[in-house]
Amino acid sequence: MLQNHVQAFTVPPAKTWNGITTSCFMAVTYWMMLDLSMKPTANSFASVKGGLTILLKNIGLAGSRIVQPNVETGNVKLPAGSVIVFMATNLAQAGHACVIKNGLVVGGYNQTNWFSTPGAEAQYSEHNLGTDLAWVDRTSPLTRRRVQTTGELSTTDYYLYATPQDVALKQLRDAFG
């Protein structure tokens, strides 16, 4: 199960793994490779058709959108191992990705400015989707359908997508041709 692989695989202060920067996209792909019994290598990351940015965009678009009212009422059903992708509001690109470990707790790398609780650049951290997101207040009926980055210099809105692990893993297999 994908959630069983979600943990730190670098030792701080290292910001790379085998010469590859430990970005959120790299980490999610690393864990998915492990779940598929593939050995992550620099060559395997380089072999992902279109690159990791395209892979995570496709994973996000293969999922379903999450909105705050469903999270607050407990109506959101996010099985462990689901890949969470923060999608630009035009759906043209993924901004961030992480994986559900249990309940609403996600694990990921480079989770700075995505949650209200701190993450560290190129390091592993865990956060709660129910309490650690900054939802955008808008007028009804659009209220709280986007999340916002928490950076000090600027904020950007994103839609939150959840993709079941089997669908995400299929996207990875397809990316290898």
Secondary structure as UniProt FT lines:
FT   HELIX           2..5
FT   TURN            12..13
FT   STRAND          16..17
FT   TURN            18..19
FT   STRAND          20..21
FT   HELIX           24..35
FT   TURN            36..37
FT   HELIX           42..46
FT   TURN            49..50
FT   HELIX           52..61
FT   STRAND          64..66
FT   HELIX           68..72
FT   TURN            73..74
FT   TURN            80..81
FT   STRAND          83..88
FT   TURN            89..90
FT   STRAND          94..102
FT   TURN            103..104
FT   STRAND          105..109
FT   TURN            112..114
FT   TURN            121..122
FT   STRAND          124..128
FT   TURN            129..131
FT   STRAND          134..135
FT   TURN            140..141
FT   TURN            143..144
FT   STRAND          147..148
FT   STRAND          157..163
FT   HELIX           165..175
//
